[in-house]
Amino acid sequence: MIDIKEILSLLPHRYPFLLVDKVVELEPEIKAVGIKNVTVNEPFFQGHFPNNPVMPGVLIVEAMAQVAGLLAFKSGVGGKNVYFMSIEKVKFRKPVLPGDQLRLEIQVMHKRGNVWKFSGNAFAGDQLKSEAEFTAMVAE
């Protein structure tokens, strides 16, 4: 497991843009499972939407990407940055609401040199909320 202290030592993101609370499973170069507790006091809920709070889809994808970054770092890519290159096949199946606990399941599809391709699924309970494939580059 990776706790918040270790996440802060690995990722450059900080509140309010840090979107991973912990990692509960990790197999280097294969997969990782992260958790994001969605609370009503998240700053994005003030404007998205005031009377019907829904987590923005781009932030769900960003949360998946942060778990993928942690997977890359724990796979031996230390001291570098992980940057989005492309996002594909994104689907938003159900809204993510305050009180949801997102389970962000990330798998490495393949990697070549400093380019990694991932697939990700975001669940709340047993409900698939979102899915995506994305590519990232590891760079200085």
C-alpha positions as CSV (number, residue, x, y, z in Angstrom):
1,M,0.0,0.0,0.0
2,I,1.1,3.6,-0.7
3,D,-0.2,6.1,1.9
4,I,-0.6,9.8,1.4
5,K,2.8,10.7,2.7
6,E,4.5,8.5,0.1
7,I,2.1,9.8,-2.6
8,L,3.2,13.4,-1.7
9,S,6.9,12.3,-2.0
10,L,6.3,10.8,-5.5
11,L,3.8,13.1,-7.2
12,P,4.4,16.8,-7.8
13,H,0.6,17.5,-7.4
14,R,-0.7,19.2,-4.4
15,Y,-4.2,20.1,-3.0
16,P,-6.6,20.9,-4.6
17,F,-5.2,19.1,-7.6
18,L,-4.0,15.9,-5.9
19,L,-6.7,13.4,-6.6
20,V,-5.4,10.2,-5.0
21,D,-5.7,9.4,-1.3
22,K,-3.9,6.0,-1.3
23,V,-2.9,3.1,-3.4
24,V,-4.2,-0.3,-2.2
25,E,-2.7,-2.6,-4.8
26,L,0.4,-2.3,-7.0
27,E,2.3,-4.7,-9.2
28,P,5.2,-2.8,-10.8
29,E,5.0,-2.5,-14.6
30,I,1.6,-4.3,-14.5
31,K,-1.2,-2.6,-12.5
32,A,-2.2,-0.4,-9.6
33,V,-5.4,0.4,-7.8
34,G,-5.9,3.8,-6.2
35,I,-8.6,5.3,-4.0
36,K,-10.1,8.8,-4.2
37,N,-12.6,9.7,-1.5
38,V,-15.0,12.2,-3.1
39,T,-16.3,14.7,-0.5
40,V,-18.8,17.5,-0.8
41,N,-16.2,20.1,0.2
42,E,-14.1,19.5,-2.9
43,P,-13.6,23.0,-4.4
44,F,-14.8,22.0,-7.9
45,F,-18.3,21.3,-6.5
46,Q,-18.9,25.0,-5.9
47,G,-19.3,25.6,-9.6
48,H,-20.0,22.1,-10.9
49,F,-22.9,22.3,-10.2
50,P,-24.1,24.4,-7.2
51,N,-27.4,22.6,-6.7
52,N,-26.4,19.2,-8.2
53,P,-22.7,18.4,-7.4
54,V,-21.1,16.2,-10.0
55,M,-17.3,15.5,-10.2
56,P,-16.0,16.8,-13.6
57,G,-15.1,14.0,-16.0
58,V,-11.7,15.5,-16.7
59,L,-10.8,15.2,-13.0
60,I,-11.8,11.6,-13.0
61,V,-9.4,11.0,-15.9
62,E,-6.7,13.1,-14.1
63,A,-7.2,10.9,-11.0
64,M,-6.6,7.8,-13.2
65,A,-3.5,9.4,-14.6
66,Q,-2.1,10.2,-11.2
67,V,-2.5,6.5,-10.2
68,A,-0.7,5.6,-13.5
69,G,2.1,8.1,-12.6
70,L,2.5,6.4,-9.2
71,L,2.6,3.0,-11.0
72,A,5.4,4.3,-13.2
73,F,7.3,5.7,-10.3
74,K,7.1,2.5,-8.4
75,S,8.2,0.6,-11.5
76,G,11.6,2.3,-11.3
77,V,11.0,5.6,-13.0
78,G,12.3,7.8,-10.2
79,G,13.3,11.4,-10.4
80,K,11.4,12.1,-13.6
81,N,8.0,13.5,-14.6
82,V,5.1,11.7,-16.2
83,Y,3.2,13.7,-18.8
84,F,0.0,13.0,-20.7
85,M,0.5,12.5,-24.4
86,S,-3.0,11.3,-25.5
87,I,-6.4,10.3,-24.0
88,E,-8.5,7.9,-26.0
89,K,-11.7,5.9,-25.7
90,V,-13.0,7.9,-22.7
91,K,-16.5,7.1,-21.6
92,F,-18.4,8.5,-18.7
93,R,-21.0,5.9,-17.6
94,K,-22.5,7.3,-14.4
95,P,-21.9,10.6,-12.5
96,V,-19.5,10.7,-9.6
97,L,-21.1,12.3,-6.6
98,P,-20.1,13.5,-3.2
99,G,-19.8,10.5,-0.9
100,D,-18.5,8.2,-3.6
101,Q,-15.2,6.4,-3.1
102,L,-13.6,6.0,-6.4
103,R,-11.6,2.8,-7.0
104,L,-9.2,3.7,-9.8
105,E,-8.0,0.5,-11.5
106,I,-5.0,1.1,-13.9
107,Q,-3.3,-1.5,-16.1
108,V,-0.2,-1.1,-18.3
109,M,-1.2,-2.0,-21.8
110,H,2.4,-1.7,-23.1
111,K,5.5,0.4,-22.8
112,R,8.2,1.2,-25.2
113,G,11.2,3.3,-24.1
114,N,9.9,6.2,-22.2
115,V,6.3,6.0,-23.5
116,W,3.7,4.0,-21.5
117,K,0.1,3.2,-22.6
118,F,-2.5,2.6,-19.8
119,S,-6.1,1.5,-19.5
120,G,-8.1,2.8,-16.6
121,N,-11.5,2.2,-15.0
122,A,-13.1,4.2,-12.2
123,F,-15.6,2.4,-10.0
124,A,-17.8,3.5,-7.1
125,G,-18.8,0.3,-5.4
126,D,-19.5,-2.2,-8.2
127,Q,-20.6,0.6,-10.6
128,L,-18.3,1.5,-13.5
129,K,-18.3,5.3,-13.5
130,S,-15.7,6.0,-16.2
131,E,-13.1,4.3,-18.4
132,A,-10.2,5.5,-20.6
133,E,-7.0,4.6,-22.4
134,F,-4.2,7.1,-22.2
135,T,-0.6,7.4,-23.1
136,A,2.1,9.1,-21.1
137,M,5.7,10.0,-21.5
138,V,8.4,9.8,-18.8
139,A,10.8,12.7,-19.1
140,E,13.3,14.8,-17.2
